[in-house]
Amino acid sequence: MEKFPRRQKEQLMQAIEELAELITAINHFMRHKPDALDSLVEEIADVRIMTEQLALIVGEGKVQATEQRKLQKLYELLQTT
């Protein structure tokens, strides 16, 4: 038996693809390629949508709790600098 149902596995593979595209868009943006900003914005949107889908797969509550903990840690770090 597979750990993830087929549809979830497809979503995980799609997430990998979207993240790779974001990495490429960041590289192009850093090298000042034409239309790099537009591509970067598109890929950020795609990845944000994908991460919401991933949260549904692994447990939205867990992801939200972890995000809040990490944001609190970041806030505290920023307050000390």
ABEGO torsion letter per residue (X at the ends): XBABBAAAAAAAAAAAAAAAAAAAAAAAAAAGBBGAAAAAAAAAAAAAAAAAAAAAAAEAAAAAAAAAAAAAAAAAAAAAX
